[in-house]
Amino acid sequence: MRAYIFTDRERMILEAFLIGKKVDKTKLSKILHRIRKYRTLFDDTYLYLRVRKTITTDTT
């Protein structure tokens, strides 16, 4: 398991994109292509969030 999904640079590009700032369209396009193409990325992220929710709300 890796400790991150996006690199620091990718995170910076995506965060800027989400708030409407100008970003390098080529770099953004590469990131978005990977997000769309790799279903396992979505599935793993969803699984991680489900597990994280379970272990953080566990009262034992």
N, CA, C and O atoms as CSV, one atom per row, in Angstrom:
chain,resi,resn,atom,element,x,y,z
A,1,MET,N,N,0.838,-1.180,0.000
A,1,MET,CA,C,0.000,0.000,0.000
A,1,MET,C,C,0.880,1.239,0.000
A,1,MET,O,O,1.904,1.282,0.682
A,2,ARG,N,N,0.489,2.223,-0.748
A,2,ARG,CA,C,1.193,3.494,-0.775
A,2,ARG,C,C,0.527,4.475,0.176
A,2,ARG,O,O,-0.641,4.316,0.532
A,3,ALA,N,N,1.260,5.463,0.572
A,3,ALA,CA,C,0.727,6.429,1.527
A,3,ALA,C,C,0.070,7.624,0.837
A,3,ALA,O,O,-0.385,8.548,1.512
A,4,TYR,N,N,0.015,7.622,-0.485
A,4,TYR,CA,C,-0.592,8.739,-1.205
A,4,TYR,C,C,-1.149,8.264,-2.543
A,4,TYR,O,O,-0.759,7.214,-3.051
A,5,ILE,N,N,-2.058,9.044,-3.102
A,5,ILE,CA,C,-2.593,8.782,-4.437
A,5,ILE,C,C,-1.951,9.744,-5.427
A,5,ILE,O,O,-1.521,9.346,-6.509
A,6,PHE,N,N,-1.892,11.003,-5.045
A,6,PHE,CA,C,-1.339,12.037,-5.908
A,6,PHE,C,C,-0.016,12.547,-5.354
A,6,PHE,O,O,0.200,12.561,-4.143
A,7,THR,N,N,0.861,12.962,-6.253
A,7,THR,CA,C,2.101,13.602,-5.815
A,7,THR,C,C,1.764,15.006,-5.318
A,7,THR,O,O,0.652,15.491,-5.526
A,8,ASP,N,N,2.717,15.652,-4.668
A,8,ASP,CA,C,2.485,17.024,-4.206
A,8,ASP,C,C,2.136,17.943,-5.374
A,8,ASP,O,O,1.240,18.781,-5.268
A,9,ARG,N,N,2.843,17.782,-6.481
A,9,ARG,CA,C,2.586,18.619,-7.665
A,9,ARG,C,C,1.186,18.356,-8.228
A,9,ARG,O,O,0.476,19.299,-8.580
A,10,GLU,N,N,0.787,17.090,-8.317
A,10,GLU,CA,C,-0.551,16.759,-8.814
A,10,GLU,C,C,-1.625,17.317,-7.894
A,10,GLU,O,O,-2.642,17.832,-8.358
A,11,ARG,N,N,-1.400,17.215,-6.597
A,11,ARG,CA,C,-2.345,17.761,-5.626
A,11,ARG,C,C,-2.516,19.261,-5.826
A,11,ARG,O,O,-3.632,19.780,-5.795
A,12,MET,N,N,-1.406,19.944,-6.030
A,12,MET,CA,C,-1.430,21.395,-6.228
A,12,MET,C,C,-2.226,21.748,-7.497
A,12,MET,O,O,-3.021,22.688,-7.493
A,13,ILE,N,N,-2.007,20.998,-8.568
A,13,ILE,CA,C,-2.728,21.238,-9.819
A,13,ILE,C,C,-4.221,20.990,-9.636
A,13,ILE,O,O,-5.041,21.801,-10.067
A,14,LEU,N,N,-4.574,19.893,-9.012
A,14,LEU,CA,C,-5.989,19.562,-8.820
A,14,LEU,C,C,-6.697,20.548,-7.900
A,14,LEU,O,O,-7.838,20.931,-8.157
A,15,GLU,N,N,-6.031,20.956,-6.841
A,15,GLU,CA,C,-6.644,21.925,-5.931
A,15,GLU,C,C,-6.861,23.264,-6.629
A,15,GLU,O,O,-7.895,23.903,-6.433
A,16,ALA,N,N,-5.908,23.688,-7.430
A,16,ALA,CA,C,-6.049,24.931,-8.187
A,16,ALA,C,C,-7.198,24.815,-9.185
A,16,ALA,O,O,-8.003,25.737,-9.321
A,17,PHE,N,N,-7.273,23.690,-9.878
A,17,PHE,CA,C,-8.350,23.437,-10.842
A,17,PHE,C,C,-9.716,23.516,-10.161
A,17,PHE,O,O,-10.646,24.114,-10.700
A,18,LEU,N,N,-9.834,22.923,-8.994
A,18,LEU,CA,C,-11.120,22.886,-8.297
A,18,LEU,C,C,-11.612,24.252,-7.846
A,18,LEU,O,O,-12.818,24.458,-7.706
A,19,ILE,N,N,-10.707,25.178,-7.619
A,19,ILE,CA,C,-11.135,26.523,-7.205
A,19,ILE,C,C,-11.124,27.513,-8.359
A,19,ILE,O,O,-11.310,28.714,-8.161
A,20,GLY,N,N,-10.905,26.998,-9.570
A,20,GLY,CA,C,-11.017,27.838,-10.748
A,20,GLY,C,C,-9.780,28.618,-11.145
A,20,GLY,O,O,-9.858,29.522,-11.977
A,21,LYS,N,N,-8.636,28.280,-10.561
A,21,LYS,CA,C,-7.397,28.958,-10.937
A,21,LYS,C,C,-6.881,28.385,-12.249
A,21,LYS,O,O,-7.249,27.278,-12.642
A,22,LYS,N,N,-6.028,29.145,-12.919
A,22,LYS,CA,C,-5.417,28.663,-14.150
A,22,LYS,C,C,-4.400,27.576,-13.824
A,22,LYS,O,O,-3.621,27.691,-12.877
A,23,VAL,N,N,-4.426,26.522,-14.627
A,23,VAL,CA,C,-3.479,25.417,-14.460
A,23,VAL,C,C,-2.941,25.024,-15.830
A,23,VAL,O,O,-3.533,25.349,-16.859
A,24,ASP,N,N,-1.828,24.329,-15.830
A,24,ASP,CA,C,-1.255,23.806,-17.068
A,24,ASP,C,C,-2.216,22.739,-17.606
A,24,ASP,O,O,-2.404,21.692,-16.987
A,25,LYS,N,N,-2.814,23.015,-18.752
A,25,LYS,CA,C,-3.846,22.116,-19.289
A,25,LYS,C,C,-3.298,20.742,-19.652
A,25,LYS,O,O,-4.011,19.745,-19.537
A,26,THR,N,N,-2.051,20.677,-20.084
A,26,THR,CA,C,-1.457,19.387,-20.435
A,26,THR,C,C,-1.285,18.523,-19.196
A,26,THR,O,O,-1.619,17.338,-19.204
A,27,LYS,N,N,-0.763,19.120,-18.134
A,27,LYS,CA,C,-0.570,18.365,-16.889
A,27,LYS,C,C,-1.907,17.947,-16.290
A,27,LYS,O,O,-2.063,16.817,-15.828
A,28,LEU,N,N,-2.867,18.864,-16.301
A,28,LEU,CA,C,-4.195,18.546,-15.782
A,28,LEU,C,C,-4.828,17.420,-16.598
A,28,LEU,O,O,-5.425,16.501,-16.037
A,29,SER,N,N,-4.698,17.494,-17.900
A,29,SER,CA,C,-5.266,16.480,-18.787
A,29,SER,C,C,-4.702,15.094,-18.479
A,29,SER,O,O,-5.446,14.113,-18.481
A,30,LYS,N,N,-3.414,15.001,-18.217
A,30,LYS,CA,C,-2.795,13.713,-17.891
A,30,LYS,C,C,-3.355,13.149,-16.587
A,30,LYS,O,O,-3.632,11.954,-16.488
A,31,ILE,N,N,-3.518,14.011,-15.598
A,31,ILE,CA,C,-4.060,13.559,-14.311
A,31,ILE,C,C,-5.502,13.096,-14.482
A,31,ILE,O,O,-5.873,12.026,-14.000
A,32,LEU,N,N,-6.312,13.896,-15.163
A,32,LEU,CA,C,-7.721,13.553,-15.353
A,32,LEU,C,C,-7.881,12.290,-16.193
A,32,LEU,O,O,-8.799,11.503,-15.961
A,33,HIS,N,N,-7.005,12.095,-17.153
A,33,HIS,CA,C,-7.039,10.875,-17.959
A,33,HIS,C,C,-6.838,9.649,-17.069
A,33,HIS,O,O,-7.560,8.660,-17.195
A,34,ARG,N,N,-5.857,9.719,-16.173
A,34,ARG,CA,C,-5.619,8.588,-15.265
A,34,ARG,C,C,-6.818,8.342,-14.356
A,34,ARG,O,O,-7.190,7.198,-14.097
A,35,ILE,N,N,-7.415,9.429,-13.875
A,35,ILE,CA,C,-8.578,9.290,-12.987
A,35,ILE,C,C,-9.722,8.604,-13.725
A,35,ILE,O,O,-10.393,7.734,-13.170
A,36,ARG,N,N,-9.942,8.997,-14.973
A,36,ARG,CA,C,-11.030,8.395,-15.761
A,36,ARG,C,C,-10.720,6.961,-16.181
A,36,ARG,O,O,-11.610,6.110,-16.175
A,37,LYS,N,N,-9.487,6.688,-16.541
A,37,LYS,CA,C,-9.113,5.406,-17.135
A,37,LYS,C,C,-9.019,4.260,-16.134
A,37,LYS,O,O,-9.461,3.147,-16.419
A,38,TYR,N,N,-8.455,4.523,-14.984
A,38,TYR,CA,C,-8.149,3.443,-14.053
A,38,TYR,C,C,-9.254,3.255,-13.023
A,38,TYR,O,O,-9.300,3.952,-12.009
A,39,ARG,N,N,-10.123,2.327,-13.290
A,39,ARG,CA,C,-11.242,2.028,-12.404
A,39,ARG,C,C,-10.740,1.589,-11.020
A,39,ARG,O,O,-11.372,1.885,-10.006
A,40,THR,N,N,-9.611,0.889,-10.983
A,40,THR,CA,C,-9.108,0.417,-9.692
A,40,THR,C,C,-8.732,1.593,-8.793
A,40,THR,O,O,-8.788,1.471,-7.569
A,41,LEU,N,N,-8.355,2.710,-9.369
A,41,LEU,CA,C,-8.050,3.897,-8.568
A,41,LEU,C,C,-9.300,4.352,-7.815
A,41,LEU,O,O,-9.242,4.652,-6.622
A,42,PHE,N,N,-10.417,4.398,-8.516
A,42,PHE,CA,C,-11.682,4.760,-7.878
A,42,PHE,C,C,-12.079,3.722,-6.832
A,42,PHE,O,O,-12.428,4.066,-5.702
A,43,ASP,N,N,-12.023,2.465,-7.217
A,43,ASP,CA,C,-12.426,1.389,-6.298
A,43,ASP,C,C,-11.570,1.374,-5.035
A,43,ASP,O,O,-12.090,1.205,-3.933
A,44,ASP,N,N,-10.268,1.548,-5.192
A,44,ASP,CA,C,-9.372,1.562,-4.033
A,44,ASP,C,C,-9.629,2.768,-3.145
A,44,ASP,O,O,-9.577,2.663,-1.920
A,45,THR,N,N,-9.904,3.908,-3.755
A,45,THR,CA,C,-10.196,5.115,-2.984
A,45,THR,C,C,-11.481,4.938,-2.196
A,45,THR,O,O,-11.552,5.304,-1.023
A,46,TYR,N,N,-12.495,4.379,-2.837
A,46,TYR,CA,C,-13.762,4.136,-2.166
A,46,TYR,C,C,-13.586,3.150,-1.010
A,46,TYR,O,O,-14.125,3.356,0.078
A,47,LEU,N,N,-12.839,2.091,-1.250
A,47,LEU,CA,C,-12.569,1.110,-0.196
A,47,LEU,C,C,-11.827,1.755,0.967
A,47,LEU,O,O,-12.173,1.535,2.128
A,48,TYR,N,N,-10.821,2.541,0.663
A,48,TYR,CA,C,-10.062,3.234,1.701
A,48,TYR,C,C,-10.992,4.103,2.553
A,48,TYR,O,O,-10.910,4.073,3.781
A,49,LEU,N,N,-11.863,4.869,1.918
A,49,LEU,CA,C,-12.777,5.745,2.662
A,49,LEU,C,C,-13.735,4.943,3.545
A,49,LEU,O,O,-14.038,5.353,4.666
A,50,ARG,N,N,-14.204,3.820,3.050
A,50,ARG,CA,C,-15.093,2.978,3.859
A,50,ARG,C,C,-14.367,2.420,5.079
A,50,ARG,O,O,-14.905,2.431,6.186
A,51,VAL,N,N,-13.149,1.934,4.874
A,51,VAL,CA,C,-12.372,1.386,5.995
A,51,VAL,C,C,-12.038,2.501,6.974
A,51,VAL,O,O,-12.176,2.331,8.186
A,52,ARG,N,N,-11.603,3.634,6.456
A,52,ARG,CA,C,-11.242,4.772,7.314
A,52,ARG,C,C,-12.423,5.199,8.170
A,52,ARG,O,O,-12.262,5.475,9.359
A,53,LYS,N,N,-13.606,5.256,7.573
A,53,LYS,CA,C,-14.809,5.632,8.322
A,53,LYS,C,C,-15.076,4.613,9.424
A,53,LYS,O,O,-15.423,4.989,10.544
A,54,THR,N,N,-14.920,3.347,9.122
A,54,THR,CA,C,-15.174,2.288,10.092
A,54,THR,C,C,-14.207,2.366,11.265
A,54,THR,O,O,-14.623,2.261,12.418
A,55,ILE,N,N,-12.932,2.546,10.986
A,55,ILE,CA,C,-11.966,2.549,12.084
A,55,ILE,C,C,-11.967,3.847,12.879
A,55,ILE,O,O,-11.524,3.861,14.028
A,56,THR,N,N,-12.449,4.923,12.301
A,56,THR,CA,C,-12.485,6.179,13.054
A,56,THR,C,C,-13.775,6.336,13.852
A,56,THR,O,O,-13.837,7.140,14.782
A,57,THR,N,N,-14.797,5.574,13.492
A,57,THR,CA,C,-16.059,5.648,14.241
A,57,THR,C,C,-16.233,4.467,15.182
A,57,THR,O,O,-17.234,4.381,15.894
A,58,ASP,N,N,-15.264,3.556,15.191
A,58,ASP,CA,C,-15.317,2.387,16.071
A,58,ASP,C,C,-15.148,2.854,17.517
A,58,ASP,O,O,-14.186,3.552,17.836
A,59,THR,N,N,-16.067,2.475,18.377
A,59,THR,CA,C,-16.032,2.925,19.761
A,59,THR,C,C,-15.412,1.917,20.712
A,59,THR,O,O,-15.452,2.108,21.927
A,60,THR,N,N,-14.839,0.850,20.178
A,60,THR,CA,C,-14.257,-0.154,21.077
A,60,THR,C,C,-12.865,0.201,21.491
A,60,THR,O,O,-12.237,-0.542,22.246
